[in-house]
Amino acid sequence: MKRILLLGLIVLTACDNKPADFKPRERMSQREKDSVLGASSLPGAPVVTRALGASDAGATQAAALDSASQEN
C-alpha cells in the first residue's frame, strides 16, 4: 500500500512541473495572447505576427514623431 501511495505521489509531482515563465491565460495581456497565436501552426497565424510587427513599427514611428515635437 505504501508503494502505491509513494508511486502516486511521484507521478503527481512529476506531472505538475510547469515552466518558470508559465502564465495562466487569464493573466496574459492581449499582446501576449496574440504572440502565442502568431507562433502557432493555425491557418492565418503568420498574418497575426505581421500585424504585430506593423503595430510595433507604427508605435515606434509615433514615438519618434512625438519626441521630435517635444524638442522644439
All heavy atoms as TSV, in Angstrom:
chain	resi	resn	atom	element	x	y	z
A	1	MET	N	N	0.821	-1.197	0.000
A	1	MET	CA	C	0.000	0.000	0.000
A	1	MET	C	C	0.867	1.265	0.000
A	1	MET	O	O	0.555	2.228	-0.678
A	1	MET	CB	C	-0.936	-0.046	1.216
A	1	MET	CG	C	-1.888	1.094	1.292
A	1	MET	SD	S	-3.093	0.953	-0.035
A	1	MET	CE	C	-4.153	2.258	0.359
A	2	LYS	N	N	1.955	1.222	0.776
A	2	LYS	CA	C	2.835	2.389	0.829
A	2	LYS	C	C	3.498	2.627	-0.518
A	2	LYS	O	O	3.701	3.770	-0.908
A	2	LYS	CB	C	3.899	2.198	1.905
A	2	LYS	CG	C	3.367	2.316	3.306
A	2	LYS	CD	C	4.486	2.192	4.309
A	2	LYS	CE	C	3.949	2.273	5.730
A	2	LYS	NZ	N	5.009	2.184	6.723
A	3	ARG	N	N	3.823	1.552	-1.230
A	3	ARG	CA	C	4.439	1.698	-2.540
A	3	ARG	C	C	3.497	2.396	-3.518
A	3	ARG	O	O	3.913	3.243	-4.304
A	3	ARG	CB	C	4.835	0.335	-3.112
A	3	ARG	CG	C	6.066	-0.231	-2.527
A	3	ARG	CD	C	6.428	-1.500	-3.239
A	3	ARG	NE	N	7.635	-2.057	-2.684
A	3	ARG	CZ	C	8.111	-3.226	-2.998
A	3	ARG	NH1	N	7.459	-3.990	-3.865
A	3	ARG	NH2	N	9.219	-3.668	-2.462
A	4	ILE	N	N	2.235	2.036	-3.471
A	4	ILE	CA	C	1.252	2.646	-4.372
A	4	ILE	C	C	1.101	4.133	-4.061
A	4	ILE	O	O	1.068	4.969	-4.966
A	4	ILE	CB	C	-0.105	1.919	-4.275
A	4	ILE	CG1	C	0.039	0.493	-4.810
A	4	ILE	CG2	C	-1.188	2.678	-5.020
A	4	ILE	CD1	C	-1.180	-0.362	-4.608
A	5	LEU	N	N	1.043	4.475	-2.792
A	5	LEU	CA	C	0.931	5.887	-2.411
A	5	LEU	C	C	2.181	6.670	-2.815
A	5	LEU	O	O	2.089	7.789	-3.313
A	5	LEU	CB	C	0.685	6.016	-0.909
A	5	LEU	CG	C	-0.686	5.578	-0.414
A	5	LEU	CD1	C	-0.749	5.661	1.102
A	5	LEU	CD2	C	-1.768	6.416	-1.038
A	6	LEU	N	N	3.346	6.061	-2.595
A	6	LEU	CA	C	4.587	6.717	-2.982
A	6	LEU	C	C	4.661	6.906	-4.492
A	6	LEU	O	O	5.031	7.976	-4.977
A	6	LEU	CB	C	5.789	5.910	-2.490
A	6	LEU	CG	C	7.159	6.492	-2.793
A	6	LEU	CD1	C	7.303	7.863	-2.157
A	6	LEU	CD2	C	8.244	5.557	-2.328
A	7	LEU	N	N	4.288	5.893	-5.243
A	7	LEU	CA	C	4.275	5.983	-6.696
A	7	LEU	C	C	3.289	7.058	-7.167
A	7	LEU	O	O	3.591	7.845	-8.056
A	7	LEU	CB	C	3.926	4.628	-7.321
A	7	LEU	CG	C	3.902	4.581	-8.843
A	7	LEU	CD1	C	5.271	4.906	-9.398
A	7	LEU	CD2	C	3.439	3.226	-9.328
A	8	GLY	N	N	2.122	7.101	-6.566
A	8	GLY	CA	C	1.128	8.125	-6.909
A	8	GLY	C	C	1.643	9.522	-6.625
A	8	GLY	O	O	1.447	10.440	-7.423
A	9	LEU	N	N	2.331	9.691	-5.501
A	9	LEU	CA	C	2.897	10.991	-5.159
A	9	LEU	C	C	3.974	11.402	-6.150
A	9	LEU	O	O	4.040	12.561	-6.578
A	9	LEU	CB	C	3.466	10.949	-3.740
A	9	LEU	CG	C	4.057	12.242	-3.211
A	9	LEU	CD1	C	2.992	13.317	-3.159
A	9	LEU	CD2	C	4.676	12.026	-1.860
A	10	ILE	N	N	4.803	10.469	-6.555
A	10	ILE	CA	C	5.858	10.754	-7.532
A	10	ILE	C	C	5.250	11.159	-8.872
A	10	ILE	O	O	5.690	12.123	-9.506
A	10	ILE	CB	C	6.803	9.548	-7.691
A	10	ILE	CG1	C	7.623	9.363	-6.410
A	10	ILE	CG2	C	7.707	9.715	-8.890
A	10	ILE	CD1	C	8.427	8.089	-6.374
A	11	VAL	N	N	4.230	10.436	-9.307
A	11	VAL	CA	C	3.580	10.747	-10.581
A	11	VAL	C	C	2.933	12.127	-10.531
A	11	VAL	O	O	3.055	12.921	-11.465
A	11	VAL	CB	C	2.546	9.659	-10.951
A	11	VAL	CG1	C	1.691	10.094	-12.114
A	11	VAL	CG2	C	3.258	8.357	-11.267
A	12	LEU	N	N	2.264	12.452	-9.445
A	12	LEU	CA	C	1.610	13.757	-9.336
A	12	LEU	C	C	2.610	14.905	-9.333
A	12	LEU	O	O	2.378	15.938	-9.960
A	12	LEU	CB	C	0.756	13.812	-8.065
A	12	LEU	CG	C	-0.553	13.037	-8.118
A	12	LEU	CD1	C	-1.255	13.093	-6.764
A	12	LEU	CD2	C	-1.452	13.571	-9.198
A	13	THR	N	N	3.722	14.743	-8.646
A	13	THR	CA	C	4.704	15.827	-8.624
A	13	THR	C	C	5.414	15.959	-9.967
A	13	THR	O	O	5.775	17.056	-10.374
A	13	THR	CB	C	5.749	15.626	-7.511
A	13	THR	OG1	O	6.353	14.346	-7.674
A	13	THR	CG2	C	5.101	15.728	-6.148
A	14	ALA	N	N	5.594	14.856	-10.673
A	14	ALA	CA	C	6.243	14.913	-11.980
A	14	ALA	C	C	5.341	15.579	-13.011
A	14	ALA	O	O	5.820	16.270	-13.909
A	14	ALA	CB	C	6.623	13.513	-12.447
A	15	CYS	N	N	4.055	15.405	-12.899
A	15	CYS	CA	C	3.111	15.977	-13.867
A	15	CYS	C	C	2.834	17.452	-13.608
A	15	CYS	O	O	2.271	18.133	-14.455
A	15	CYS	CB	C	1.795	15.214	-13.836
A	15	CYS	SG	S	1.947	13.528	-14.428
A	16	ASP	N	N	3.206	17.961	-12.458
A	16	ASP	CA	C	2.890	19.335	-12.100
A	16	ASP	C	C	4.007	20.310	-12.450
A	16	ASP	O	O	3.927	21.478	-12.139
A	16	ASP	CB	C	2.575	19.423	-10.606
A	16	ASP	CG	C	1.921	20.732	-10.231
A	16	ASP	OD1	O	1.177	21.274	-11.068
A	16	ASP	OD2	O	2.162	21.214	-9.122
A	17	ASN	N	N	5.038	19.849	-13.108
A	17	ASN	CA	C	6.141	20.741	-13.458
A	17	ASN	C	C	5.719	21.681	-14.578
A	17	ASN	O	O	5.422	21.261	-15.673
A	17	ASN	CB	C	7.375	19.948	-13.876
A	17	ASN	CG	C	7.982	19.204	-12.719
A	17	ASN	OD1	O	7.758	19.557	-11.574
A	17	ASN	ND2	N	8.747	18.181	-13.007
A	18	LYS	N	N	5.698	22.966	-14.284
A	18	LYS	CA	C	5.359	23.989	-15.274
A	18	LYS	C	C	6.597	24.839	-15.500
A	18	LYS	O	O	7.409	25.019	-14.600
A	18	LYS	CB	C	4.220	24.869	-14.764
A	18	LYS	CG	C	2.921	24.117	-14.609
A	18	LYS	CD	C	1.832	25.000	-14.074
A	18	LYS	CE	C	0.575	24.190	-13.860
A	18	LYS	NZ	N	-0.413	24.907	-13.093
A	19	PRO	N	N	6.755	25.382	-16.687
A	19	PRO	CA	C	7.905	26.253	-16.924
A	19	PRO	C	C	7.881	27.450	-15.983
A	19	PRO	O	O	6.821	27.886	-15.527
A	19	PRO	CB	C	7.734	26.701	-18.373
A	19	PRO	CG	C	6.621	25.918	-18.943
A	19	PRO	CD	C	5.909	25.229	-17.845
A	20	ALA	N	N	9.044	28.004	-15.726
A	20	ALA	CA	C	9.148	29.138	-14.801
A	20	ALA	C	C	8.385	30.358	-15.317
A	20	ALA	O	O	7.880	31.150	-14.538
A	20	ALA	CB	C	10.607	29.484	-14.568
A	21	ASP	N	N	8.279	30.494	-16.639
A	21	ASP	CA	C	7.588	31.657	-17.200
A	21	ASP	C	C	6.128	31.363	-17.536
A	21	ASP	O	O	5.508	32.093	-18.278
A	21	ASP	CB	C	8.324	32.167	-18.431
A	21	ASP	CG	C	8.421	31.117	-19.537
A	21	ASP	OD1	O	8.137	29.941	-19.269
A	21	ASP	OD2	O	8.781	31.480	-20.666
A	22	PHE	N	N	5.563	30.282	-16.978
A	22	PHE	CA	C	4.170	29.923	-17.232
A	22	PHE	C	C	3.258	30.996	-16.673
A	22	PHE	O	O	3.433	31.470	-15.560
A	22	PHE	CB	C	3.838	28.572	-16.594
A	22	PHE	CG	C	2.393	28.206	-16.706
A	22	PHE	CD1	C	1.893	27.717	-17.891
A	22	PHE	CD2	C	1.532	28.371	-15.643
A	22	PHE	CE1	C	0.561	27.387	-18.020
A	22	PHE	CE2	C	0.197	28.042	-15.752
A	22	PHE	CZ	C	-0.284	27.545	-16.947
A	23	LYS	N	N	2.277	31.384	-17.469
A	23	LYS	CA	C	1.309	32.390	-17.063
A	23	LYS	C	C	-0.071	31.895	-17.473
A	23	LYS	O	O	-0.279	31.558	-18.628
A	23	LYS	CB	C	1.625	33.693	-17.802
A	23	LYS	CG	C	1.372	34.938	-17.039
A	23	LYS	CD	C	1.797	36.126	-17.886
A	23	LYS	CE	C	1.956	37.356	-17.095
A	23	LYS	NZ	N	2.281	38.502	-17.928
A	24	PRO	N	N	-1.034	31.843	-16.548
A	24	PRO	CA	C	-2.380	31.431	-16.948
A	24	PRO	C	C	-2.953	32.383	-17.992
A	24	PRO	O	O	-2.623	33.575	-18.016
A	24	PRO	CB	C	-3.195	31.515	-15.654
A	24	PRO	CG	C	-2.213	31.604	-14.557
A	24	PRO	CD	C	-0.939	32.142	-15.134
A	25	ARG	N	N	-3.801	31.877	-18.841
A	25	ARG	CA	C	-4.372	32.672	-19.935
A	25	ARG	C	C	-5.096	33.909	-19.420
A	25	ARG	O	O	-5.063	34.965	-20.042
A	25	ARG	CB	C	-5.322	31.794	-20.746
A	25	ARG	CG	C	-5.883	32.481	-21.954
A	25	ARG	CD	C	-6.735	31.512	-22.764
A	25	ARG	NE	N	-7.440	32.177	-23.796
A	25	ARG	CZ	C	-6.958	32.418	-25.005
A	25	ARG	NH1	N	-5.750	32.017	-25.311
A	25	ARG	NH2	N	-7.671	33.044	-25.904
A	26	GLU	N	N	-5.723	33.800	-18.274
A	26	GLU	CA	C	-6.480	34.936	-17.730
A	26	GLU	C	C	-5.562	36.098	-17.350
A	26	GLU	O	O	-5.998	37.238	-17.299
A	26	GLU	CB	C	-7.273	34.522	-16.481
A	26	GLU	CG	C	-8.271	33.410	-16.692
A	26	GLU	CD	C	-7.626	32.036	-16.598
A	26	GLU	OE1	O	-6.730	31.823	-15.770
A	26	GLU	OE2	O	-8.034	31.163	-17.367
A	27	ARG	N	N	-4.292	35.817	-17.066
A	27	ARG	CA	C	-3.372	36.858	-16.628
A	27	ARG	C	C	-2.491	37.381	-17.757
A	27	ARG	O	O	-1.660	38.246	-17.535
A	27	ARG	CB	C	-2.502	36.322	-15.494
A	27	ARG	CG	C	-3.348	35.946	-14.273
A	27	ARG	CD	C	-2.534	35.461	-13.150
A	27	ARG	NE	N	-1.671	36.527	-12.673
A	27	ARG	CZ	C	-0.658	36.323	-11.850
A	27	ARG	NH1	N	-0.386	35.131	-11.417
A	27	ARG	NH2	N	0.093	37.325	-11.464
A	28	MET	N	N	-2.691	36.868	-18.967
A	28	MET	CA	C	-1.897	37.309	-20.110
A	28	MET	C	C	-2.499	38.573	-20.717
A	28	MET	O	O	-3.718	38.732	-20.749
A	28	MET	CB	C	-1.857	36.222	-21.186
A	28	MET	CG	C	-1.114	34.977	-20.777
A	28	MET	SD	S	-1.250	33.676	-22.008
A	28	MET	CE	C	-0.069	34.222	-23.199
A	29	SER	N	N	-1.643	39.449	-21.196
A	29	SER	CA	C	-2.135	40.626	-21.899
A	29	SER	C	C	-2.589	40.214	-23.301
A	29	SER	O	O	-2.269	39.123	-23.775
A	29	SER	CB	C	-1.023	41.680	-22.008
A	29	SER	OG	O	-0.001	41.225	-22.868
A	30	GLN	N	N	-3.316	41.083	-23.958
A	30	GLN	CA	C	-3.775	40.775	-25.310
A	30	GLN	C	C	-2.585	40.594	-26.246
A	30	GLN	O	O	-2.589	39.744	-27.123
A	30	GLN	CB	C	-4.697	41.878	-25.833
A	30	GLN	CG	C	-5.345	41.545	-27.159
A	30	GLN	CD	C	-6.242	40.320	-27.073
A	30	GLN	OE1	O	-7.024	40.182	-26.157
A	30	GLN	NE2	N	-6.103	39.410	-28.026
A	31	ARG	N	N	-1.552	41.358	-26.040
A	31	ARG	CA	C	-0.343	41.247	-26.869
A	31	ARG	C	C	0.289	39.854	-26.702
A	31	ARG	O	O	0.726	39.249	-27.674
A	31	ARG	CB	C	0.638	42.341	-26.456
A	31	ARG	CG	C	2.009	42.163	-27.010
A	31	ARG	CD	C	2.204	43.058	-28.139
A	31	ARG	NE	N	3.505	42.791	-28.737
A	31	ARG	CZ	C	3.819	43.141	-29.923
A	31	ARG	NH1	N	2.950	43.808	-30.628
A	31	ARG	NH2	N	4.977	42.869	-30.428
A	32	GLU	N	N	0.359	39.366	-25.465
A	32	GLU	CA	C	0.925	38.035	-25.222
A	32	GLU	C	C	0.072	36.948	-25.867
A	32	GLU	O	O	0.606	36.006	-26.455
A	32	GLU	CB	C	1.060	37.782	-23.723
A	32	GLU	CG	C	2.115	38.629	-23.058
A	32	GLU	CD	C	2.093	38.530	-21.550
A	32	GLU	OE1	O	0.991	38.500	-20.959
A	32	GLU	OE2	O	3.172	38.483	-20.959
A	33	LYS	N	N	-1.235	37.095	-25.770
A	33	LYS	CA	C	-2.130	36.122	-26.396
A	33	LYS	C	C	-1.949	36.119	-27.914
A	33	LYS	O	O	-1.910	35.065	-28.545
A	33	LYS	CB	C	-3.588	36.432	-26.052
A	33	LYS	CG	C	-3.939	36.179	-24.607
A	33	LYS	CD	C	-5.364	36.589	-24.329
A	33	LYS	CE	C	-5.694	36.508	-22.865
A	33	LYS	NZ	N	-7.046	36.987	-22.572
A	34	ASP	N	N	-1.822	37.312	-28.492
A	34	ASP	CA	C	-1.633	37.414	-29.940
A	34	ASP	C	C	-0.290	36.820	-30.358
A	34	ASP	O	O	-0.181	36.197	-31.417
A	34	ASP	CB	C	-1.732	38.870	-30.394
A	34	ASP	CG	C	-3.146	39.419	-30.285
A	34	ASP	OD1	O	-4.092	38.603	-30.173
A	34	ASP	OD2	O	-3.306	40.648	-30.312
A	35	SER	N	N	0.738	37.004	-29.544
A	35	SER	CA	C	2.049	36.434	-29.852
A	35	SER	C	C	2.004	34.911	-29.845
A	35	SER	O	O	2.599	34.264	-30.713
A	35	SER	CB	C	3.092	36.916	-28.848
A	35	SER	OG	O	3.314	38.286	-28.978
A	36	VAL	N	N	1.292	34.347	-28.874
A	36	VAL	CA	C	1.148	32.894	-28.812
A	36	VAL	C	C	0.386	32.402	-30.040
A	36	VAL	O	O	0.763	31.411	-30.672
A	36	VAL	CB	C	0.436	32.463	-27.511
A	36	VAL	CG1	C	0.064	30.993	-27.535
A	36	VAL	CG2	C	1.316	32.755	-26.314
A	37	LEU	N	N	-0.660	33.103	-30.400
A	37	LEU	CA	C	-1.447	32.731	-31.576
A	37	LEU	C	C	-0.603	32.827	-32.841
A	37	LEU	O	O	-0.636	31.938	-33.691
A	37	LEU	CB	C	-2.676	33.639	-31.701
A	37	LEU	CG	C	-3.577	33.392	-32.902
A	37	LEU	CD1	C	-4.193	32.011	-32.826
A	37	LEU	CD2	C	-4.640	34.448	-32.990
A	38	GLY	N	N	0.193	33.884	-32.968
A	38	GLY	CA	C	1.040	34.058	-34.142
A	38	GLY	C	C	2.110	32.991	-34.262
A	38	GLY	O	O	2.535	32.641	-35.358
A	39	ALA	N	N	2.554	32.448	-33.147
A	39	ALA	CA	C	3.593	31.410	-33.159
A	39	ALA	C	C	3.014	30.013	-33.381
A	39	ALA	O	O	3.766	29.063	-33.562
A	39	ALA	CB	C	4.361	31.435	-31.845
A	40	SER	N	N	1.696	29.900	-33.397
A	40	SER	CA	C	1.071	28.588	-33.564
A	40	SER	C	C	1.085	28.160	-35.035
A	40	SER	O	O	1.474	28.920	-35.911
A	40	SER	CB	C	-0.367	28.618	-33.046
A	40	SER	OG	O	-1.179	29.369	-33.913
A	41	SER	N	N	0.629	26.952	-35.253
A	41	SER	CA	C	0.583	26.436	-36.631
A	41	SER	C	C	-0.824	26.538	-37.220
A	41	SER	O	O	-1.117	25.887	-38.223
A	41	SER	CB	C	1.059	24.985	-36.647
A	41	SER	OG	O	0.199	24.195	-35.859
A	42	LEU	N	N	-1.663	27.362	-36.635
A	42	LEU	CA	C	-3.014	27.541	-37.149
A	42	LEU	C	C	-2.990	28.284	-38.485
A	42	LEU	O	O	-2.104	29.108	-38.724
A	42	LEU	CB	C	-3.859	28.340	-36.151
A	42	LEU	CG	C	-4.172	27.648	-34.834
A	42	LEU	CD1	C	-4.828	28.628	-33.876
A	42	LEU	CD2	C	-5.082	26.467	-35.071
A	43	PRO	N	N	-3.964	28.020	-39.337
A	43	PRO	CA	C	-4.030	28.775	-40.601
A	43	PRO	C	C	-4.231	30.264	-40.303
A	43	PRO	O	O	-5.042	30.640	-39.470
A	43	PRO	CB	C	-5.261	28.201	-41.298
A	43	PRO	CG	C	-5.531	26.906	-40.641
A	43	PRO	CD	C	-5.002	26.999	-39.245
A	44	GLY	N	N	-3.462	31.093	-40.955
A	44	GLY	CA	C	-3.572	32.534	-40.755
A	44	GLY	C	C	-2.723	33.078	-39.623
A	44	GLY	O	O	-2.688	34.288	-39.402
A	45	ALA	N	N	-2.031	32.226	-38.895
A	45	ALA	CA	C	-1.213	32.682	-37.768
A	45	ALA	C	C	-0.103	33.644	-38.208
A	45	ALA	O	O	0.163	34.618	-37.497
A	45	ALA	CB	C	-0.633	31.486	-37.019
A	46	PRO	N	N	0.533	33.425	-39.366
A	46	PRO	CA	C	1.564	34.387	-39.788
A	46	PRO	C	C	1.020	35.803	-39.990
A	46	PRO	O	O	1.747	36.784	-39.822
A	46	PRO	CB	C	2.085	33.812	-41.107
A	46	PRO	CG	C	1.810	32.349	-41.026
A	46	PRO	CD	C	0.521	32.250	-40.256
A	47	VAL	N	N	-0.241	35.921	-40.326
A	47	VAL	CA	C	-0.851	37.240	-40.502
A	47	VAL	C	C	-0.870	37.980	-39.169
A	47	VAL	O	O	-0.631	39.192	-39.117
A	47	VAL	CB	C	-2.277	37.108	-41.084
A	47	VAL	CG1	C	-2.960	38.460	-41.160
A	47	VAL	CG2	C	-2.231	36.438	-42.437
A	48	VAL	N	N	-1.141	37.262	-38.089
A	48	VAL	CA	C	-1.147	37.873	-36.758
A	48	VAL	C	C	0.250	38.388	-36.417
A	48	VAL	O	O	0.407	39.500	-35.907
A	48	VAL	CB	C	-1.633	36.861	-35.688
A	48	VAL	CG1	C	-1.522	37.436	-34.291
A	48	VAL	CG2	C	-3.060	36.429	-35.974
A	49	THR	N	N	1.268	37.597	-36.741
A	49	THR	CA	C	2.646	38.014	-36.479
A	49	THR	C	C	2.999	39.269	-37.277
A	49	THR	O	O	3.625	40.202	-36.752
A	49	THR	CB	C	3.626	36.873	-36.830
A	49	THR	OG1	O	3.261	35.713	-36.089
A	49	THR	CG2	C	5.046	37.249	-36.502
A	50	ARG	N	N	2.596	39.319	-38.545
A	50	ARG	CA	C	2.862	40.509	-39.363
A	50	ARG	C	C	2.100	41.726	-38.831
A	50	ARG	O	O	2.613	42.850	-38.851
A	50	ARG	CB	C	2.505	40.246	-40.823
A	50	ARG	CG	C	3.511	39.336	-41.507
A	50	ARG	CD	C	3.371	39.345	-43.023
A	50	ARG	NE	N	2.048	38.965	-43.493
A	50	ARG	CZ	C	1.691	37.725	-43.826
A	50	ARG	NH1	N	2.559	36.742	-43.729
A	50	ARG	NH2	N	0.471	37.474	-44.252
A	51	ALA	N	N	0.886	41.517	-38.366
A	51	ALA	CA	C	0.104	42.627	-37.812
A	51	ALA	C	C	0.762	43.167	-36.543
A	51	ALA	O	O	0.789	44.390	-36.325
A	51	ALA	CB	C	-1.318	42.170	-37.516
A	52	LEU	N	N	1.308	42.292	-35.724
A	52	LEU	CA	C	2.015	42.745	-34.527
A	52	LEU	C	C	3.258	43.550	-34.910
A	52	LEU	O	O	3.571	44.570	-34.280
A	52	LEU	CB	C	2.409	41.555	-33.648
A	52	LEU	CG	C	1.264	40.862	-32.901
A	52	LEU	CD1	C	1.755	39.593	-32.242
A	52	LEU	CD2	C	0.650	41.792	-31.880
A	53	GLY	N	N	3.955	43.105	-35.952
A	53	GLY	CA	C	5.129	43.842	-36.427
A	53	GLY	C	C	4.755	45.213	-36.953
A	53	GLY	O	O	5.453	46.209	-36.697
A	54	ALA	N	N	3.660	45.283	-37.695
A	54	ALA	CA	C	3.197	46.574	-38.212
A	54	ALA	C	C	2.780	47.498	-37.077
A	54	ALA	O	O	3.044	48.708	-37.109
A	54	ALA	CB	C	2.035	46.363	-39.174
A	55	SER	N	N	2.162	46.942	-36.064
A	55	SER	CA	C	1.764	47.728	-34.901
A	55	SER	C	C	2.993	48.273	-34.174
A	55	SER	O	O	3.013	49.434	-33.755
A	55	SER	CB	C	0.933	46.863	-33.956
A	55	SER	OG	O	0.641	47.542	-32.769
A	56	ASP	N	N	4.014	47.438	-34.036
A	56	ASP	CA	C	5.257	47.889	-33.397
A	56	ASP	C	C	5.918	49.002	-34.205
A	56	ASP	O	O	6.406	49.985	-33.636
A	56	ASP	CB	C	6.238	46.724	-33.246
A	56	ASP	CG	C	5.783	45.712	-32.218
A	56	ASP	OD1	O	4.893	46.037	-31.404
A	56	ASP	OD2	O	6.324	44.588	-32.231
A	57	ALA	N	N	5.936	48.850	-35.529
A	57	ALA	CA	C	6.544	49.865	-36.385
A	57	ALA	C	C	5.785	51.184	-36.269
A	57	ALA	O	O	6.400	52.259	-36.195
A	57	ALA	CB	C	6.559	49.387	-37.835
A	58	GLY	N	N	4.473	51.113	-36.235
A	58	GLY	CA	C	3.665	52.326	-36.080
A	58	GLY	C	C	3.896	52.990	-34.739
A	58	GLY	O	O	3.986	54.222	-34.651
A	59	ALA	N	N	4.009	52.190	-33.685
A	59	ALA	CA	C	4.255	52.745	-32.352
A	59	ALA	C	C	5.636	53.390	-32.280
A	59	ALA	O	O	5.805	54.455	-31.671
A	59	ALA	CB	C	4.125	51.660	-31.301
A	60	THR	N	N	6.622	52.769	-32.910
A	60	THR	CA	C	7.974	53.326	-32.939
A	60	THR	C	C	7.996	54.654	-33.687
A	60	THR	O	O	8.605	55.636	-33.239
A	60	THR	CB	C	8.960	52.331	-33.597
A	60	THR	OG1	O	8.924	51.111	-32.865
A	60	THR	CG2	C	10.369	52.878	-33.620
A	61	GLN	N	N	7.302	54.697	-34.819
A	61	GLN	CA	C	7.251	55.928	-35.604
A	61	GLN	C	C	6.522	57.026	-34.838
A	61	GLN	O	O	6.960	58.185	-34.832
A	61	GLN	CB	C	6.562	55.671	-36.935
A	61	GLN	CG	C	6.577	56.877	-37.854
A	61	GLN	CD	C	5.922	56.591	-39.192
A	61	GLN	OE1	O	5.272	55.569	-39.366
A	61	GLN	NE2	N	6.110	57.485	-40.141
A	62	ALA	N	N	5.436	56.683	-34.179
A	62	ALA	CA	C	4.695	57.677	-33.408
A	62	ALA	C	C	5.538	58.204	-32.246
A	62	ALA	O	O	5.517	59.413	-31.951
A	62	ALA	CB	C	3.401	57.066	-32.883
A	63	ALA	N	N	6.303	57.331	-31.611
A	63	ALA	CA	C	7.173	57.776	-30.509
A	63	ALA	C	C	8.267	58.696	-31.029
A	63	ALA	O	O	8.620	59.686	-30.364
A	63	ALA	CB	C	7.772	56.568	-29.806
A	64	ALA	N	N	8.811	58.381	-32.201
A	64	ALA	CA	C	9.849	59.230	-32.780
A	64	ALA	C	C	9.294	60.608	-33.131
A	64	ALA	O	O	9.929	61.641	-32.869
A	64	ALA	CB	C	10.444	58.574	-34.025
A	65	LEU	N	N	8.096	60.653	-33.699
A	65	LEU	CA	C	7.476	61.933	-34.034
A	65	LEU	C	C	7.145	62.729	-32.775
A	65	LEU	O	O	7.306	63.954	-32.737
A	65	LEU	CB	C	6.213	61.708	-34.862
A	65	LEU	CG	C	6.424	61.234	-36.299
A	65	LEU	CD1	C	5.083	60.876	-36.931
A	65	LEU	CD2	C	7.144	62.303	-37.117
A	66	ASP	N	N	6.710	62.032	-31.751
A	66	ASP	CA	C	6.374	62.694	-30.504
A	66	ASP	C	C	7.615	63.290	-29.854
A	66	ASP	O	O	7.592	64.440	-29.379
A	66	ASP	CB	C	5.704	61.711	-29.543
A	66	ASP	CG	C	5.207	62.379	-28.287
A	66	ASP	OD1	O	4.566	63.441	-28.394
A	66	ASP	OD2	O	5.440	61.823	-27.196
A	67	SER	N	N	8.707	62.540	-29.862
A	67	SER	CA	C	9.927	63.064	-29.251
A	67	SER	C	C	10.500	64.204	-30.073
A	67	SER	O	O	11.088	65.146	-29.531
A	67	SER	CB	C	10.964	61.958	-29.068
A	67	SER	OG	O	11.426	61.499	-30.309
A	68	ALA	N	N	10.334	64.163	-31.405
A	68	ALA	CA	C	10.807	65.251	-32.248
A	68	ALA	C	C	10.016	66.528	-31.992
A	68	ALA	O	O	10.558	67.627	-31.997
A	68	ALA	CB	C	10.724	64.861	-33.720
A	69	SER	N	N	8.715	66.385	-31.751
A	69	SER	CA	C	7.900	67.568	-31.493
A	69	SER	C	C	8.160	68.114	-30.088
A	69	SER	O	O	7.958	69.302	-29.838
A	69	SER	CB	C	6.422	67.236	-31.669
A	69	SER	OG	O	5.995	66.346	-30.664
A	70	GLN	N	N	8.635	67.299	-29.182
A	70	GLN	CA	C	8.943	67.753	-27.824
A	70	GLN	C	C	10.236	68.563	-27.775
A	70	GLN	O	O	10.414	69.389	-26.897
A	70	GLN	CB	C	9.094	66.527	-26.888
A	70	GLN	CG	C	7.846	65.711	-26.715
A	70	GLN	CD	C	6.849	66.380	-25.819
A	70	GLN	OE1	O	7.190	67.151	-24.939
A	70	GLN	NE2	N	5.566	66.076	-26.043
A	71	GLU	N	N	11.144	68.347	-28.758
A	71	GLU	CA	C	12.417	69.021	-28.748
A	71	GLU	C	C	12.303	70.499	-29.116
A	71	GLU	O	O	13.149	71.301	-28.771
A	71	GLU	CB	C	13.397	68.319	-29.699
A	71	GLU	CG	C	13.808	66.957	-29.207
A	71	GLU	CD	C	14.687	66.221	-30.182
A	71	GLU	OE1	O	15.045	66.790	-31.237
A	71	GLU	OE2	O	15.033	65.067	-29.901
A	72	ASN	N	N	11.285	70.870	-29.864
A	72	ASN	CA	C	11.145	72.269	-30.303
A	72	ASN	C	C	10.606	73.132	-29.247
A	72	ASN	O	O	10.142	73.244	-28.370
A	72	ASN	CB	C	10.245	72.349	-31.529
A	72	ASN	CG	C	10.925	71.708	-32.729
A	72	ASN	OD1	O	12.145	71.692	-32.807
A	72	ASN	ND2	N	10.135	71.198	-33.646
